[in-house]
């Protein structure tokens, strides 16, 4: 029986919690081990992919980070941890951060070529699941059970975000995006949607159109956003300040874990069983894309005239979309 990427993540998280708890009971500190360079890293579990200037950076299991200049050829680089990395964010072409299990935070100052460890706290028993840097100094990391941290010095120091409206229930926070107008937006478990209009100082919980989990979001226009989540649920609001949610009929019940802009008001989404759909937020029309894979996809990004996707079976490229 195939285990999808979310199932794999749950299994990894459970194992890590047990190991960390055992170490704490023994009074032993858990020290990070560097990732191993693997010949088939591009075909292993990868959980996020993002642009870093004119190239791509993908992160995933066992601390693996891979770089590509063309979306086809990928090279693994050395990293100081073997913890699963769940998300990556670049403030510009050079400055980037990757986060993951063991509350890991890694930093690069050369576009992903080399990485240094900024944070490693396995004793928290909470992974980071999303990261966003709005510039080279100010960033946020979100994660399991309401884990929400911020930095104002490029990740050298982190502190807990005070956001009672969205943290009261200790729900998992899966992702964070900067919208077209500069507002910050969070997606999470049980339909959680959070919005900050002051750069992350204060947060409001939005009324949600759906009670299930939202895994990802993508800006649309100046003030709009699309969200994707469980059981093929995807919604769009043209103005998040006064959200009137429009359900996007994705034509699937497969959960959608990643979404990205496909240009001209369109949103590309990917998830279970290799599902890839492109929704036009202007017309509501949704088209299915054949990615040539039936394994779970966890993240997606626009690349030139096509798409690059990562997931359970590694990296997949769709050279062109309509």
N, C-alpha and C positions, 0 to 999 in steps of 0.2 A: 504494500500500500504506500503510495507516495505521501510524503509529509511536506506540506506547503511551507513557504518561507515563514509565515506567522507561527506555524507549529514548530518549526525548527527554532525560532527565536524563543518560544515559550520553554522548550526543552533546555536550551542553553541557559536561559535565565534561572530556571529551577536548579540546575546543576551548580551554577555559580553561587547561588544563594546558600546552598548546602555547604559548599567548600568554604565560603567566606565565614559562615557561622562556625564551622568546625575549627578554622584557624583562630577565630576570636576566642573560642573556648580554651584553646591550647595556649593562648597568649602569644601566638606567633604572628608576626607581621607578614602580610602577603606582598611579595615583591614582584614587580612586572618583569616578564621575560621578553626579549625581542622576538618579533615575528620571524618565521622561517621563510626563506625565499623558495617558493614552490614552482615547479615547472608548469603546472596546470592551473595556476591561480586565476587566470581569466575564465576558467570553466567551473570555478568554485562559487559558493554562496556569496553574493555581493548585494548590498542593501541600499546603496545610494550612488548617484553619479551626478556631477555638476561641472560647469564650465570654470576654468581658471585661465582667463585670457583667451588665447587661441588654441588651447588644448583641453582635454577632459581628464577628470580625476574621479576614480571609483573606489569605494571602500566596502569592506565586508568582514567575513569571518576570519578568526585567528589573527586579527590585526593587519590584514592585508590591505595595501593601497596600491592601485595601479594607475598608470598614466598613459595617455594616447594623444598623438598629434592628428590622427586621421579617423579615429573611431573604429579602426580595424585591427591595427597592431597595438598591443598593450604590453607594458613593461612594469613588473612589480618593483617597488622601491623598498628600502629598509625602513622599518618602524620599530620603536622601542617597546611595543606591547604585543601580546597575543590575544588580548581581549577583543571580542567582536565589536567592530566599528559600525555604527548604525546610520550616521549622517555626516555630511561635510558641507561647509559653507566658505565661500571666498568673498572677501570684502573688495578685492581688486585682483589683478592678474598674479600678484605675488603672495599676498597675505591670505592664508587660509587656516581653517580649524576643522578637525574631525573629532567626533565624540562617539561614545559607545558604552559598553558594559564596564562595570567597575568604576562608574562615574569618570571614565577616561576622557581627557581632553588633550589632543595633540595640536601642535602649531607648526606651520611652515611659513617661511619668509621668502621662498624661492619658487613659488608656483607648484609645490608638491614634490620637489626633488628630494628634499630632506625634511625630517620631522623631529620635533623635540616634545618631550612629555611635560605638560603643564599641570595636569591633575590626574590622580589615581587613588580612588577611595573604595576598594572592594568591601570595606566594612559597612558601607551605606546600604548594601544589598539593593541598590537601585541603579538601573542603567539610564544614561541619557539616550533619548530617542530622536531628538531633533536639535538643530543648531542654526542660529542666524546671527551674522555679524553685519551691522548696518554701515560700519566703517571699520578702519583698521584698529580702532580702540574699543568701540562699544559693541558688545555682543550678548547673546542670550543662549542658554541651553535648557531644554525641557526634557522631561522623562517620566518614568514610572511613578505611580503613587504621588502625583503632584510635585515631583521634583522640578524646581524652577530656579535657575541661577542666572546671575548677570555679572558682567565685567565691564569696567571702564578703562582698563589699561592693557587691552590686547590679550587678556587671558592670564596675566601674571597673578591676579587675585580675583576670586569669585565670592559673591555674597548672595544670600537668598532673596528672591523677589517677594515683596509683600503684595499679594494679590488675593485677598480673602474671597472675593466674589467667584473666582474661578478655581480656587484651591480648597475650598471648604470641604469637599467630598473626597479629597485625595485621589482623584481620577487620573488615569494615565494621559499624559500630554504627548501627542505623537508628532506634531510639527508646528513650525512657525514661519510666517512669510511677511515680507514688507510689501504693502500694496502700492499701487501706482501713485497715490497721493501721500505716501509716507507713513500711513497708519500701519500698525503692527497687528497681526492676526494669528490666532492659535486655534488648532483643531485638536480634538481629543475624544476620549471615551464617552459613551452615553450621550452622544450628540453635543458634546461641549464645544462651544465656539466663544473665543475671547477676543476682545478688541481693545487696543490702546490708541488714543488719538494724540497722545503727548510724548511719544517716543519711548514708551514702556514704563513711565513713572506710575501711572494708574491704569487699572484694567477694569473692563465691564464685561459681564457675561451676557451674551446675546440670546434672544429667543431662537431656539433651533427648529428647523423644519422637520427634523428626524431624530428619533431617540436612540439610534444605533451609533456606533463609532464612526467618526470621520478620521481617516488616516492622513489626508493631504489636502492642500489648497493651492490655488494659483491665481495671481492677480489678473484681472480682466479690465482693460481700460484704466481710467484715472481713479475710479473709486469702487470698481466692482470686484467680485471674487467668485470663483467656482470651487466647490469642495467635492471630494470623492470619499467613499467609505464602504461599509459592509453591504453585502448582498447586492452589489451593482448600484447602490444609491449614489446619485450625483445631483447637486443642486447649484443654482446660479442666482446671484443677486447683482443687479446693475449698479446699485449704490448701497454700500454696506452701512452708511449712516442711517438710512431708513430702509432696511432690507425687506424687499418683497421677493421671497424665494420662489424661483421657478424650477420645478423638477425636470431634470434632463433624463429622457427615456433612453437609457443606455442599451436596452435590449438584452441584458444579461443579469443573472443573479449571482455571478461571480464577484467576490469582493474586489474592490479597486484600491490598491495600496499607494499608487503614485500618480501624480498628474502634473502636467507642464503645459506651457503655452505652445500652441502650434501656429500662432500668427493669425492676424485678421479676426480676432474675437473667437478663435477656435481653441479648444482645450483637448489635449491628448491624455488619455488615462490608461493605466495598465494594472493587471492583477492576476488573480487565480487562473490556472489552466492556460496561461499564455494569452489571456484576453487583452486586446488592445482596441480601444475605440477613440474616435475623434468626434467631439461634440461642438457644433456651431452655436454659440450662445445667442447669436442674433436671430437665427431661424428656428433653433431648437432641434435641428436635424442632427442625427447621430449616425456615423458610419463605422463599420467594423474594419479593422486592418489585420491582414494575415502577417504575423511576425515569424511564422515558420517554426514555432516552438509551442509545446503544450505544458511546460513547467511554469511554476509561479514566477511572476515578475513583480519586483518590489519598488522600482523607481524608473523614471523616464525623463529624458531631456531632449529638446530640439537640437539637431545637429545638422548644419547646412540645410539641405533640402529634405532631410529625413529625420529619423529618430535614433537615439541610442537608448537601450534598455538594459537593466541589470536585474538579476534575481537568483532563483534557486540553482540554475544551471550556468550562471556566469553572465557574460555580456552578449548582447544581441543587437545587431544594427539593421534598421529598415532604411535602405538607401534613399528612398524618396516617398513622399506622401503627396496626395493631390492637394 
